[in-house]
Amino acid sequence: MSSDATSRLEPHEIARLRGGPRAAVTVAVLDLHLRGAAAAGRPGTMRSAGPATGQPLAPLAKAVHAALHRPAGLRQLLDRPVVRRALTDLRGELGAAGLLRAFPPGRTRAGRRTLRTLRAEHPLPADGSGLSTRDKLLAVALYGDRALTGLVPRFAREAGLVGRGGSTEWDLPQSWSGGGGGGGGAGCGTA
């Protein structure tokens, strides 16, 4: 896949490819938070904070926003039907693009190459200063918890996205870490 083609992937799609459903939902929640549409609720939960500003929302972010009409932790959010449907659709789109396979579940060779290319083009930022919203989302999509705790530590902790019960790495214990390997774990092919 060319760099031009990989640049068309949205951050939540990249997150799904890298870290599975939890990672994709985490990026969608962060997108909403950065637009003022989601906030931390009670410890370990998130809630809607109003309408999203800026560009139109991606289908997964719309689903997450709709699901946050009732505060939820990350696990609860992943179980809400509207989010599960959006994740299933996303998995299908990535499969149709040749980036994920259904059996055995995981990334295809093209999916692994796409992640390597994107990481080479977008190294982990040292901090969030000067980063656009898209750059922050892309960093979290590509680097998971390391970027999340570096860029939005307070929100990540208070919303339960990291720490006890929350992690963008939960689905793929052998998630791609830049060391060249990184086939798909069992969670990569699930909703």
Residue frames as qw, qx, qy, qz and C-alpha x, y, z in Angstrom:
[[0.000, 0.892, 0.452, 0.000, 0.00, 0.00, 0.00],
 [0.423, 0.498, -0.030, 0.756, 1.44, 3.35, -0.93],
 [0.230, -0.191, -0.439, 0.847, 2.05, 6.15, 1.51],
 [0.286, -0.110, -0.212, -0.928, -0.74, 8.07, -0.23],
 [0.619, -0.310, -0.629, -0.355, -3.18, 5.24, 0.45],
 [0.534, -0.310, -0.646, 0.448, -2.11, 4.90, 4.09],
 [0.081, -0.013, -0.214, 0.973, -2.49, 8.63, 4.61],
 [0.450, -0.280, -0.379, -0.758, -6.19, 8.25, 3.86],
 [0.551, -0.347, -0.746, 0.140, -6.69, 6.04, 6.90],
 [0.350, -0.772, -0.003, -0.530, -8.36, 7.83, 9.78],
 [0.034, -0.519, 0.712, -0.472, -6.76, 7.62, 13.24],
 [0.729, -0.162, 0.469, -0.472, -9.46, 5.31, 14.62],
 [0.918, 0.344, -0.144, -0.137, -8.88, 2.96, 11.66],
 [0.432, 0.575, -0.615, 0.324, -5.16, 2.94, 12.35],
 [0.365, -0.414, 0.632, -0.544, -5.86, 2.29, 16.04],
 [0.907, 0.040, 0.197, -0.369, -8.15, -0.63, 15.16],
 [0.805, 0.473, -0.353, 0.067, -5.46, -2.06, 12.93],
 [0.233, 0.557, -0.646, 0.467, -2.76, -1.62, 15.61],
 [0.060, -0.201, 0.773, -0.599, -4.55, -2.47, 18.79],
 [0.121, -0.354, -0.927, -0.041, -8.02, -3.82, 18.15],
 [0.194, -0.730, -0.549, -0.358, -11.45, -2.54, 19.21],
 [0.480, -0.731, -0.287, 0.390, -10.37, -0.99, 22.52],
 [0.418, -0.249, 0.197, 0.851, -7.71, 1.07, 20.80],
 [0.072, 0.416, 0.548, 0.722, -10.17, 2.27, 18.14],
 [0.332, -0.793, -0.494, -0.131, -12.75, 3.29, 20.74],
 [0.521, -0.569, -0.131, 0.622, -10.06, 5.03, 22.79],
 [0.281, -0.001, 0.327, 0.902, -9.11, 7.15, 19.77],
 [0.130, -0.602, -0.583, -0.530, -12.80, 7.91, 19.11],
 [0.458, -0.768, -0.398, 0.205, -13.25, 9.01, 22.75],
 [0.464, -0.393, 0.058, 0.792, -10.13, 11.17, 22.55],
 [0.147, 0.320, 0.490, 0.797, -11.41, 12.72, 19.31],
 [0.294, -0.753, -0.522, -0.273, -14.65, 13.62, 21.10],
 [0.544, -0.657, -0.235, 0.466, -12.75, 14.96, 24.12],
 [0.410, -0.164, 0.210, 0.872, -10.50, 17.17, 22.00],
 [0.035, -0.421, -0.504, -0.753, -13.62, 18.57, 20.30],
 [0.224, -0.153, 0.381, -0.884, -15.30, 19.31, 23.63],
 [0.697, -0.120, -0.369, -0.603, -17.92, 16.58, 23.21],
 [0.859, -0.259, -0.440, 0.045, -16.71, 14.10, 25.88],
 [0.110, -0.710, 0.475, -0.508, -15.32, 14.51, 29.36],
 [0.317, 0.047, -0.888, 0.330, -14.29, 12.34, 32.27],
 [0.591, -0.555, -0.297, -0.504, -17.20, 11.48, 34.52],
 [0.760, -0.594, 0.223, -0.138, -17.08, 9.68, 37.83],
 [0.247, -0.629, 0.717, 0.174, -13.66, 8.07, 38.34],
 [0.355, -0.102, 0.897, 0.241, -12.98, 5.67, 35.50],
 [0.423, 0.597, 0.682, 0.000, -15.90, 6.79, 33.34],
 [0.128, -0.011, 0.343, 0.930, -16.64, 9.09, 30.44],
 [0.247, 0.657, 0.622, -0.347, -19.71, 11.13, 29.63],
 [0.349, 0.647, 0.408, 0.541, -21.06, 13.28, 26.86],
 [0.285, -0.477, -0.212, 0.804, -20.19, 16.96, 27.26],
 [0.330, 0.708, 0.097, -0.617, -22.24, 18.38, 24.40],
 [0.791, 0.599, 0.122, -0.037, -22.01, 18.50, 20.62],
 [0.725, -0.154, 0.303, 0.600, -18.76, 17.93, 18.75],
 [0.187, 0.888, -0.071, -0.415, -17.22, 20.94, 17.03],
 [0.153, -0.547, 0.672, 0.475, -15.13, 21.02, 13.87],
 [0.310, 0.222, -0.779, -0.498, -15.08, 18.46, 11.06],
 [0.836, -0.142, -0.177, -0.500, -17.87, 15.88, 10.79],
 [0.554, -0.441, 0.679, -0.195, -17.42, 12.86, 13.05],
 [0.290, 0.233, -0.892, -0.258, -16.37, 9.47, 11.72],
 [0.716, -0.273, -0.467, -0.441, -19.02, 6.74, 12.14],
 [0.654, -0.186, -0.637, 0.363, -17.25, 5.17, 15.14],
 [0.148, 0.020, -0.355, 0.923, -16.95, 8.54, 16.91],
 [0.476, -0.241, -0.212, -0.819, -20.65, 9.21, 16.21],
 [0.752, -0.262, -0.589, -0.140, -21.52, 5.83, 17.72],
 [0.506, -0.118, -0.565, 0.641, -19.36, 6.46, 20.78],
 [0.093, -0.139, 0.140, -0.976, -20.88, 9.92, 21.23],
 [0.638, -0.278, -0.358, -0.623, -24.39, 8.45, 21.03],
 [0.748, -0.209, -0.617, 0.129, -23.43, 5.71, 23.51],
 [0.348, 0.012, -0.479, 0.805, -22.13, 8.27, 26.01],
 [0.380, -0.547, -0.226, -0.711, -25.64, 9.61, 26.62],
 [0.806, -0.582, -0.035, -0.101, -25.21, 7.48, 29.74],
 [0.091, -0.787, 0.607, -0.066, -21.78, 7.68, 31.40],
 [0.997, 0.052, -0.047, -0.016, -19.69, 4.57, 30.89],
 [0.485, -0.602, 0.562, 0.293, -16.31, 3.07, 31.49],
 [0.225, 0.497, -0.676, -0.495, -14.38, 1.75, 28.52],
 [0.099, 0.027, 0.994, 0.035, -15.57, -1.83, 28.99],
 [0.345, 0.548, 0.624, -0.436, -19.21, -0.74, 29.20],
 [0.316, 0.676, -0.191, -0.638, -18.78, 1.46, 26.15],
 [0.098, 0.326, -0.860, -0.380, -17.41, -1.47, 24.13],
 [0.149, 0.233, 0.955, -0.111, -20.50, -3.50, 25.06],
 [0.375, 0.528, 0.290, -0.705, -23.05, -0.93, 23.92],
 [0.684, 0.407, 0.597, 0.099, -24.85, -2.15, 20.77],
 [0.395, 0.915, 0.036, -0.075, -24.30, 1.03, 18.74],
 [0.138, -0.788, 0.581, 0.152, -20.54, 0.86, 19.37],
 [0.628, -0.112, 0.762, 0.116, -20.38, -2.89, 18.64],
 [0.654, 0.640, 0.403, 0.014, -22.12, -2.32, 15.29],
 [0.230, 0.942, -0.226, -0.088, -19.73, 0.49, 14.37],
 [0.360, -0.596, 0.706, 0.132, -16.74, -1.70, 15.30],
 [0.711, 0.195, 0.671, 0.079, -18.10, -4.56, 13.18],
 [0.533, 0.831, 0.160, -0.012, -18.49, -2.19, 10.23],
 [0.032, -0.887, 0.448, 0.106, -14.97, -0.86, 10.78],
 [0.577, -0.299, 0.747, 0.135, -13.53, -4.38, 10.88],
 [0.701, 0.484, 0.521, 0.059, -15.32, -5.12, 7.61],
 [0.343, 0.934, -0.077, -0.054, -13.94, -2.00, 5.95],
 [0.212, -0.742, 0.626, 0.113, -10.38, -2.82, 7.02],
 [0.678, -0.008, 0.729, 0.090, -10.87, -6.38, 5.81],
 [0.631, 0.702, 0.330, 0.017, -12.16, -5.19, 2.44],
 [0.165, 0.939, -0.298, -0.054, -9.11, -2.91, 2.19],
 [0.853, 0.292, -0.381, 0.203, -6.87, -5.96, 2.67],
 [0.038, 0.652, -0.511, 0.559, -5.50, -4.82, 6.04],
 [0.503, -0.261, 0.682, -0.462, -7.23, -7.33, 8.34],
 [0.458, 0.047, -0.822, -0.335, -8.13, -10.97, 7.80],
 [0.742, -0.362, 0.004, -0.564, -10.93, -12.91, 9.42],
 [0.939, -0.269, 0.209, -0.046, -9.18, -16.26, 9.76],
 [0.512, -0.458, -0.553, 0.472, -6.89, -16.53, 11.48],
 [0.067, -0.966, -0.249, -0.027, -7.84, -13.17, 12.95],
 [0.559, -0.518, 0.121, 0.636, -5.19, -10.52, 12.60],
 [0.179, 0.803, -0.220, -0.524, -3.40, -8.12, 10.36],
 [0.872, 0.450, 0.124, 0.145, -2.44, -9.01, 6.85],
 [0.680, -0.045, 0.122, 0.721, 1.05, -8.44, 5.51],
 [0.163, 0.608, 0.254, 0.734, -0.27, -5.18, 3.98],
 [0.471, -0.829, -0.219, -0.206, -1.64, -4.18, 7.39],
 [0.751, -0.483, 0.009, 0.450, 1.70, -4.75, 9.09],
 [0.527, 0.218, 0.228, 0.789, 3.50, -2.85, 6.33],
 [0.073, -0.789, -0.300, -0.531, 1.04, 0.02, 6.67],
 [0.596, -0.793, -0.110, 0.065, 1.75, 0.33, 10.39],
 [0.722, -0.228, 0.133, 0.639, 5.52, 0.24, 9.83],
 [0.340, 0.478, 0.298, 0.753, 5.23, 2.95, 7.17],
 [0.260, -0.848, -0.254, -0.384, 3.04, 5.17, 9.33],
 [0.694, -0.666, -0.043, 0.272, 5.33, 4.80, 12.35],
 [0.645, 0.004, 0.193, 0.739, 8.35, 5.68, 10.22],
 [0.148, 0.584, 0.306, 0.737, 6.56, 8.79, 8.92],
 [0.399, -0.728, -0.052, -0.555, 5.16, 9.79, 12.33],
 [0.479, 0.108, -0.718, 0.494, 7.53, 9.12, 15.26],
 [0.453, -0.664, -0.567, 0.177, 6.24, 9.27, 18.82],
 [0.078, 0.801, -0.045, 0.592, 6.12, 12.96, 19.81],
 [0.376, 0.096, -0.617, 0.685, 8.02, 14.02, 22.92],
 [0.080, 0.393, 0.581, -0.708, 5.06, 16.14, 24.06],
 [0.306, 0.663, 0.680, 0.055, 1.85, 17.66, 22.73],
 [0.032, -0.739, -0.015, 0.672, 3.07, 21.18, 22.16],
 [0.164, 0.500, -0.469, -0.710, 2.41, 22.35, 18.64],
 [0.123, 0.102, 0.957, 0.241, 0.50, 19.22, 17.65],
 [0.474, -0.089, -0.285, -0.828, -2.80, 19.52, 15.82],
 [0.756, -0.099, 0.395, -0.513, -5.79, 17.50, 16.96],
 [0.908, 0.336, -0.191, -0.160, -5.23, 15.06, 14.09],
 [0.420, 0.548, -0.659, 0.300, -1.55, 14.67, 15.06],
 [0.371, -0.351, 0.663, -0.547, -2.54, 13.85, 18.64],
 [0.881, 0.099, 0.212, -0.411, -5.09, 11.30, 17.45],
 [0.776, 0.494, -0.392, -0.002, -2.56, 9.79, 15.06],
 [0.109, 0.539, -0.733, 0.400, 0.04, 9.51, 17.82],
 [0.591, -0.177, 0.603, -0.507, -2.41, 7.68, 20.09],
 [0.897, 0.310, -0.020, -0.316, -3.53, 5.49, 17.19],
 [0.679, 0.532, -0.489, 0.128, 0.06, 4.47, 16.42],
 [0.308, 0.389, -0.696, 0.519, 1.58, 4.32, 19.90],
 [0.606, -0.457, -0.646, -0.082, -1.31, 3.58, 22.25],
 [0.579, -0.739, -0.305, 0.162, -0.86, 4.13, 25.96],
 [0.586, -0.195, 0.001, 0.787, 2.57, 5.74, 25.66],
 [0.104, 0.336, 0.282, 0.893, 1.15, 8.57, 23.55],
 [0.405, -0.689, -0.494, -0.342, -2.11, 8.78, 25.49],
 [0.624, -0.650, -0.271, 0.338, -0.37, 9.25, 28.83],
 [0.494, -0.126, 0.097, 0.855, 2.13, 11.66, 27.31],
 [0.045, 0.327, 0.382, 0.863, -0.39, 13.86, 25.51],
 [0.488, -0.490, -0.150, -0.707, -3.52, 13.85, 27.69],
 [0.321, 0.100, -0.863, 0.376, -2.48, 12.25, 31.00],
 [0.271, 0.029, 0.538, -0.798, -5.18, 13.73, 33.20],
 [0.713, 0.166, -0.113, -0.671, -8.09, 12.89, 30.90],
 [0.625, 0.219, -0.740, -0.116, -6.66, 9.42, 30.18],
 [0.178, 0.061, -0.841, 0.506, -6.39, 8.64, 33.89],
 [0.354, 0.110, 0.438, -0.819, -9.69, 10.20, 35.02],
 [0.707, 0.228, -0.219, -0.633, -11.68, 8.64, 32.16],
 [0.803, -0.183, 0.553, -0.123, -10.24, 5.19, 32.89],
 [0.746, 0.620, -0.203, -0.135, -8.50, 4.89, 29.53],
 [0.535, 0.438, -0.644, 0.327, -5.24, 3.85, 31.18],
 [0.238, -0.380, 0.662, -0.600, -4.36, 2.36, 34.51],
 [0.287, 0.071, 0.913, -0.283, -6.56, -0.13, 36.26],
 [0.493, 0.508, 0.662, -0.247, -9.18, -1.46, 33.85],
 [0.491, 0.842, 0.089, -0.202, -8.17, 0.65, 30.88],
 [0.409, -0.473, 0.569, 0.534, -5.56, 0.24, 28.20],
 [0.609, 0.607, -0.216, -0.462, -5.32, 0.56, 24.45],
 [0.216, 0.472, -0.849, -0.095, -3.08, -2.51, 24.55],
 [0.640, -0.121, 0.597, -0.468, -5.65, -4.85, 26.18],
 [0.875, 0.347, 0.100, -0.322, -6.71, -6.70, 23.02],
 [0.808, 0.506, -0.260, 0.151, -3.30, -7.40, 21.57],
 [0.686, -0.673, 0.200, 0.189, -0.75, -8.48, 24.14],
 [0.659, -0.125, 0.418, 0.613, 1.71, -8.98, 21.30],
 [0.344, 0.903, 0.233, -0.110, 0.70, -5.71, 19.64],
 [0.681, 0.528, -0.001, 0.508, 3.18, -4.21, 17.18],
 [0.494, -0.802, -0.064, 0.330, 5.89, -2.51, 19.17],
 [0.216, 0.919, -0.293, -0.149, 8.17, -1.30, 16.43],
 [0.462, -0.517, 0.705, 0.146, 10.44, -4.32, 16.68],
 [0.192, 0.331, -0.763, -0.522, 9.53, -5.64, 13.27],
 [0.026, -0.174, -0.983, -0.050, 7.08, -8.40, 14.16],
 [0.296, 0.207, 0.373, -0.855, 3.61, -8.08, 15.38],
 [0.189, -0.254, -0.836, -0.448, 1.18, -10.42, 13.80],
 [0.482, -0.436, -0.103, -0.753, -2.35, -10.07, 14.96],
 [0.115, -0.085, 0.865, -0.481, -3.40, -11.35, 18.32],
 [0.020, 0.403, 0.914, 0.038, -6.71, -13.03, 18.93],
 [0.067, 0.680, 0.464, -0.564, -8.42, -9.74, 19.71],
 [0.024, -0.349, 0.371, 0.860, -7.56, -8.12, 16.39],
 [0.170, -0.134, -0.779, -0.589, -10.22, -10.02, 14.49],
 [0.075, -0.531, -0.794, 0.286, -13.00, -9.56, 17.02],
 [0.071, 0.879, 0.434, 0.183, -15.68, -6.92, 16.80]]
